[in-house]
């Protein structure tokens, strides 16, 4: 089975107003106050979202929630600490390259109502991942994940069939297609030209492929370069550009910063020649709430009371 693992952490950004130093995520999280049964608090590290995960009854440990990764990943450090047994070697695709890597057998993994038993998780270096683990799509499938940026909580519930309609004003519903467990949104445009968008909570910045830049027809505004380290330890250096507007499901993003890279996930999804974006946490944070329903293949965006975006 092939798994995709995203960018691990930002190493250096020049010519842009983003942090240049990223503190490591601690392996064992501090005690948290009790929350309602289906609600998880989350914290931020280098603009990514982390939650507390119990592994084989131990922990909790701080995992990055990564909707861009097909598989849950653990670090060699955590595998050694828990004496997890080695599993098979599998093919893993990261932002920069793909490789065969070893796995470890995780007897059980739980995050509140999410529970998985006996999974083979790729084991990677924590220094490259930036965290003890990443919670991937294999653990999130069949659930609806609501990310409330206003209160810094994430709600996880089993998905139920329902009509795809907004529940009220300020909510946008976008239906995606399922590919390798990932939701790809096609109701997205640059001006009147259609683009594909992948929701990726594992990357701190939004990434555009070269096909998107070719579609622009003219050189975009450059705002610097960005250097990132993938989960496999390879360095990705990308041009950092700005485009005037992108529309997703009828919501307009103005003056959008994008890192341009021929990243491996675009090849994995068959989007090499299609203008496409990996929508990262920098863009998702413009919303008050994002609801990703994997079973119903839909994403709900709730606009803030004072939106930073102009609705189309």
C-alpha positions as a Python dict, from the first residue, in 0.01 Angstrom:
ca = {
    (1, 'X'): (0, 0, 0),
    (2, 'X'): (125, 344, -86),
    (3, 'X'): (100, 620, 171),
    (4, 'X'): (148, 990, 128),
    (5, 'X'): (325, 1189, 395),
    (6, 'X'): (333, 1571, 371),
    (7, 'X'): (575, 1848, 450),
    (8, 'X'): (709, 1811, 799),
    (9, 'X'): (819, 2159, 904),
    (10, 'X'): (916, 2498, 771),
    (11, 'X'): (1293, 2549, 789),
    (12, 'X'): (1344, 2897, 646),
    (13, 'X'): (1135, 3155, 468),
    (14, 'X'): (1297, 3461, 312),
    (15, 'X'): (1123, 3768, 179),
    (16, 'X'): (793, 3676, 346),
    (17, 'X'): (627, 3750, 679),
    (18, 'X'): (619, 3393, 812),
    (19, 'X'): (813, 3248, 1107),
    (20, 'X'): (1169, 3146, 1033),
    (21, 'X'): (1232, 2925, 1335),
    (22, 'X'): (1011, 2632, 1434),
    (23, 'X'): (1018, 2495, 1789),
    (24, 'X'): (1003, 2115, 1818),
    (25, 'X'): (677, 1957, 1929),
    (26, 'X'): (719, 1779, 2265),
    (27, 'X'): (666, 1404, 2253),
    (28, 'X'): (448, 1377, 2564),
    (29, 'X'): (185, 1646, 2592),
    (30, 'X'): (102, 1839, 2906),
    (31, 'X'): (-214, 1751, 3095),
    (32, 'X'): (-525, 1901, 2940),
    (33, 'X'): (-853, 1999, 3115),
    (34, 'X'): (-1144, 1763, 3048),
    (35, 'X'): (-1359, 1839, 2743),
    (36, 'X'): (-1692, 1700, 2616),
    (37, 'X'): (-1674, 1338, 2505),
    (38, 'X'): (-1638, 1398, 2131),
    (39, 'X'): (-1426, 1712, 2148),
    (40, 'X'): (-1048, 1745, 2132),
    (41, 'X'): (-844, 2051, 2210),
    (42, 'X'): (-565, 2123, 1968),
    (43, 'X'): (-254, 2335, 1976),
    (44, 'X'): (-44, 2487, 1702),
    (45, 'X'): (313, 2423, 1607),
    (46, 'X'): (459, 2595, 1300),
    (47, 'X'): (99, 2669, 1197),
    (48, 'X'): (-9, 2303, 1193),
    (49, 'X'): (-272, 2142, 1410),
    (50, 'X'): (-182, 1888, 1679),
    (51, 'X'): (-396, 1662, 1900),
    (52, 'X'): (-331, 1413, 2177),
    (53, 'X'): (-310, 1048, 2073),
    (54, 'X'): (-280, 734, 2289),
    (55, 'X'): (-67, 458, 2138),
    (56, 'X'): (-114, 106, 2273),
    (57, 'X'): (-252, 250, 2596),
    (58, 'X'): (45, 483, 2648),
    (59, 'X'): (66, 859, 2623),
    (60, 'X'): (-96, 1081, 2523),
    (61, 'X'): (151, 1190, 2257),
    (62, 'X'): (135, 1497, 2036),
    (63, 'X'): (40, 1408, 1675),
    (64, 'X'): (-7, 1643, 1382),
    (65, 'X'): (-353, 1605, 1224),
    (66, 'X'): (-277, 1553, 858),
    (67, 'X'): (-558, 1524, 604),
    (68, 'X'): (-293, 1512, 330),
    (69, 'X'): (-145, 1184, 452),
    (70, 'X'): (-301, 853, 355),
    (71, 'X'): (-143, 675, 652),
    (72, 'X'): (-81, 743, 1018),
    (73, 'X'): (292, 777, 1085),
    (74, 'X'): (497, 738, 1404),
    (75, 'X'): (852, 846, 1476),
    (76, 'X'): (1143, 610, 1535),
    (77, 'X'): (1175, 776, 1877),
    (78, 'X'): (820, 685, 1978),
    (79, 'X'): (846, 335, 1830),
    (80, 'X'): (1161, 275, 2033),
    (81, 'X'): (1009, 416, 2350),
    (82, 'X'): (709, 180, 2323),
    (83, 'X'): (910, -114, 2184),
    (84, 'X'): (681, -145, 1880),
    (85, 'X'): (758, -447, 1663),
    (86, 'X'): (879, -398, 1304),
    (87, 'X'): (635, -454, 1018),
    (88, 'X'): (664, -466, 641),
    (89, 'X'): (842, -216, 419),
    (90, 'X'): (602, 9, 228),
    (91, 'X'): (614, 273, -42),
    (92, 'X'): (573, 624, 100),
    (93, 'X'): (527, 944, -98),
    (94, 'X'): (639, 1269, 64),
    (95, 'X'): (634, 1621, -78),
    (96, 'X'): (984, 1591, -222),
    (97, 'X'): (1021, 1225, -321),
    (98, 'X'): (904, 873, -258),
    (99, 'X'): (1087, 586, -91),
    (100, 'X'): (1051, 240, 59),
    (101, 'X'): (1045, 269, 439),
    (102, 'X'): (998, 32, 728),
    (103, 'X'): (682, 21, 937),
    (104, 'X'): (607, -64, 1297),
    (105, 'X'): (305, -255, 1421),
    (106, 'X'): (81, -35, 1637),
    (107, 'X'): (-149, -265, 1842),
    (108, 'X'): (-397, 16, 1908),
    (109, 'X'): (-433, 388, 1860),
    (110, 'X'): (-705, 613, 2000),
    (111, 'X'): (-808, 975, 1990),
    (112, 'X'): (-1134, 1007, 2179),
    (113, 'X'): (-1394, 843, 1950),
    (114, 'X'): (-1136, 750, 1689),
    (115, 'X'): (-999, 404, 1759),
    (116, 'X'): (-784, 187, 1536),
    (117, 'X'): (-637, -154, 1605),
    (118, 'X'): (-327, -319, 1464),
    (119, 'X'): (-211, -80, 1198),
    (120, 'X'): (125, -82, 1027),
    (121, 'X'): (252, 273, 1053),
    (122, 'X'): (552, 399, 856),
    (123, 'X'): (829, 495, 1098),
    (124, 'X'): (1019, 814, 1016),
    (125, 'X'): (1264, 1046, 1190),
    (126, 'X'): (1099, 1278, 1439),
    (127, 'X'): (1344, 1556, 1349),
    (128, 'X'): (1205, 1559, 993),
    (129, 'X'): (840, 1508, 1091),
    (130, 'X'): (849, 1779, 1355),
    (131, 'X'): (629, 1564, 1582),
    (132, 'X'): (616, 1217, 1744),
    (133, 'X'): (349, 1118, 1491),
    (134, 'X'): (99, 1219, 1226),
    (135, 'X'): (-268, 1121, 1234),
    (136, 'X'): (-358, 1029, 876),
    (137, 'X'): (-661, 941, 668),
    (138, 'X'): (-655, 573, 766),
    (139, 'X'): (-762, 682, 1117),
    (140, 'X'): (-1006, 952, 1002),
    (141, 'X'): (-1204, 763, 736),
    (142, 'X'): (-1573, 718, 817),
    (143, 'X'): (-1571, 1022, 1043),
    (144, 'X'): (-1666, 1385, 1019),
    (145, 'X'): (-1394, 1612, 1153),
    (146, 'X'): (-1491, 1966, 1254),
    (147, 'X'): (-1204, 2208, 1313),
    (148, 'X'): (-1314, 2512, 1513),
    (149, 'X'): (-1037, 2770, 1481),
    (150, 'X'): (-1218, 3022, 1701),
    (151, 'X'): (-1208, 2794, 2008),
    (152, 'X'): (-912, 2573, 1908),
    (153, 'X'): (-1111, 2250, 1934),
    (154, 'X'): (-1169, 1961, 1696),
    (155, 'X'): (-1486, 1751, 1705),
    (156, 'X'): (-1480, 1394, 1570),
    (157, 'X'): (-1805, 1211, 1503),
    (158, 'X'): (-1917, 916, 1287),
    (159, 'X'): (-2043, 1033, 948),
    (160, 'X'): (-2414, 1006, 865),
    (161, 'X'): (-2588, 1046, 531),
    (162, 'X'): (-2752, 1386, 488),
    (163, 'X'): (-2841, 1644, 227),
    (164, 'X'): (-2552, 1863, 119),
    (165, 'X'): (-2697, 2202, 200),
    (166, 'X'): (-2566, 2490, 413),
    (167, 'X'): (-2707, 2491, 766),
    (168, 'X'): (-2725, 2870, 772),
    (169, 'X'): (-2587, 3197, 635),
    (170, 'X'): (-2209, 3219, 624),
    (171, 'X'): (-2164, 2847, 553),
    (172, 'X'): (-2034, 2714, 222),
    (173, 'X'): (-2068, 2346, 127),
    (174, 'X'): (-1825, 2202, -130),
    (175, 'X'): (-1850, 1844, -256),
    (176, 'X'): (-1525, 1671, -348),
    (177, 'X'): (-1428, 1353, -523),
    (178, 'X'): (-1257, 1074, -332),
    (179, 'X'): (-913, 966, -450),
    (180, 'X'): (-700, 736, -230),
    (181, 'X'): (-916, 849, 64),
    (182, 'X'): (-837, 1213, -7),
    (183, 'X'): (-1103, 1472, -93),
    (184, 'X'): (-1024, 1674, -406),
    (185, 'X'): (-1237, 1984, -462),
    (186, 'X'): (-1308, 2075, -823),
    (187, 'X'): (-1550, 2364, -754),
    (188, 'X'): (-1258, 2605, -742),
    (189, 'X'): (-1140, 2871, -985),
    (190, 'X'): (-873, 3125, -1063),
    (191, 'X'): (-1093, 3392, -1216),
    (192, 'X'): (-1300, 3181, -1462),
    (193, 'X'): (-1054, 2895, -1498),
    (194, 'X'): (-1118, 2576, -1303),
    (195, 'X'): (-853, 2442, -1065),
    (196, 'X'): (-835, 2140, -834),
    (197, 'X'): (-781, 2184, -460),
    (198, 'X'): (-668, 1928, -200),
    (199, 'X'): (-736, 2010, 167),
    (200, 'X'): (-407, 1946, 348),
    (201, 'X'): (-388, 2028, 720),
    (202, 'X'): (-34, 1889, 733),
    (203, 'X'): (134, 2171, 544),
    (204, 'X'): (168, 2519, 696),
    (205, 'X'): (166, 2693, 355),
    (206, 'X'): (-51, 2650, 45),
    (207, 'X'): (135, 2495, -248),
    (208, 'X'): (64, 2543, -620),
    (209, 'X'): (190, 2315, -895),
    (210, 'X'): (374, 2446, -1204),
    (211, 'X'): (60, 2387, -1416),
    (212, 'X'): (-117, 2650, -1206),
    (213, 'X'): (159, 2903, -1276),
    (214, 'X'): (151, 2825, -1650),
    (215, 'X'): (-223, 2892, -1647),
    (216, 'X'): (-165, 3247, -1521),
    (217, 'X'): (-20, 3348, -1855),
    (218, 'X'): (214, 3604, -1703),
    (219, 'X'): (478, 3607, -1433),
    (220, 'X'): (313, 3631, -1089),
    (221, 'X'): (424, 3868, -816),
    (222, 'X'): (723, 3721, -630),
    (223, 'X'): (739, 3765, -253),
    (224, 'X'): (1048, 3553, -180),
    (225, 'X'): (1142, 3189, -144),
    (226, 'X'): (1041, 2923, 104),
    (227, 'X'): (1247, 2624, 216),
    (228, 'X'): (1078, 2325, 375),
    (229, 'X'): (1191, 1984, 494),
    (230, 'X'): (978, 1684, 397),
    (231, 'X'): (899, 1398, 630),
    (232, 'X'): (1162, 1194, 443),
    (233, 'X'): (1426, 1455, 524),
    (234, 'X'): (1464, 1608, 178),
    (235, 'X'): (1480, 1986, 134),
    (236, 'X'): (1222, 2157, -86),
    (237, 'X'): (1305, 2510, -202),
    (238, 'X'): (1012, 2687, -369),
    (239, 'X'): (935, 3027, -515),
    (240, 'X'): (684, 3216, -302),
    (241, 'X'): (436, 3409, -515),
    (242, 'X'): (114, 3603, -471),
    (243, 'X'): (-196, 3589, -691),
    (244, 'X'): (-482, 3836, -680),
    (245, 'X'): (-770, 3596, -615),
    (246, 'X'): (-879, 3233, -586),
    (247, 'X'): (-1240, 3114, -545),
    (248, 'X'): (-1335, 2793, -365),
    (249, 'X'): (-1702, 2703, -356),
    (250, 'X'): (-1802, 3064, -405),
    (251, 'X'): (-1567, 3208, -142),
    (252, 'X'): (-1298, 3442, -271),
    (253, 'X'): (-946, 3453, -129),
    (254, 'X'): (-772, 3782, -212),
    (255, 'X'): (-394, 3836, -247),
    (256, 'X'): (-316, 3468, -194),
    (257, 'X'): (46, 3365, -114),
    (258, 'X'): (150, 3035, -274),
    (259, 'X'): (465, 2824, -269),
    (260, 'X'): (527, 2685, -619),
    (261, 'X'): (663, 2331, -635),
    (262, 'X'): (635, 2022, -852),
    (263, 'X'): (551, 1826, -537),
    (264, 'X'): (510, 1448, -543),
    (265, 'X'): (146, 1452, -423),
    (266, 'X'): (41, 1622, -747),
    (267, 'X'): (185, 1323, -935),
    (268, 'X'): (21, 1081, -692),
    (269, 'X'): (-323, 1237, -756),
    (270, 'X'): (-274, 1263, -1134),
    (271, 'X'): (-269, 1642, -1115),
    (272, 'X'): (67, 1708, -1282),
    (273, 'X'): (-90, 1872, -1587),
    (274, 'X'): (-397, 2012, -1407),
    (275, 'X'): (-374, 2351, -1230),
    (276, 'X'): (-396, 2250, -864),
    (277, 'X'): (-332, 2360, -506),
    (278, 'X'): (-260, 2188, -178),
    (279, 'X'): (-463, 2415, 51),
    (280, 'X'): (-259, 2452, 371),
    (281, 'X'): (-323, 2583, 718),
    (282, 'X'): (-243, 2943, 621),
    (283, 'X'): (-560, 2949, 406),
    (284, 'X'): (-779, 2729, 627),
    (285, 'X'): (-723, 2965, 921),
    (286, 'X'): (-909, 3237, 737),
    (287, 'X'): (-1228, 3047, 822),
    (288, 'X'): (-1399, 3028, 1157),
    (289, 'X'): (-1468, 2658, 1115),
    (290, 'X'): (-1393, 2381, 865),
    (291, 'X'): (-1592, 2055, 863),
    (292, 'X'): (-1440, 1768, 661),
    (293, 'X'): (-1686, 1480, 612),
    (294, 'X'): (-1498, 1192, 450),
    (295, 'X'): (-1794, 954, 412),
    (296, 'X'): (-2016, 1213, 241),
    (297, 'X'): (-1725, 1361, 42),
    (298, 'X'): (-1803, 1717, 145),
    (299, 'X'): (-1628, 2008, 311),
    (300, 'X'): (-1814, 2284, 494),
    (301, 'X'): (-1649, 2622, 538),
    (302, 'X'): (-1795, 2866, 790),
    (303, 'X'): (-1700, 3227, 736),
    (304, 'X'): (-1594, 3442, 1032),
    (305, 'X'): (-1822, 3720, 1153),
    (306, 'X'): (-1580, 3970, 1001),
    (307, 'X'): (-1450, 3770, 703),
    (308, 'X'): (-1106, 3838, 562),
    (309, 'X'): (-1233, 3715, 227),
    (310, 'X'): (-1487, 3865, -10),
    (311, 'X'): (-1769, 3633, -115),
    (312, 'X'): (-1824, 3594, -485),
}
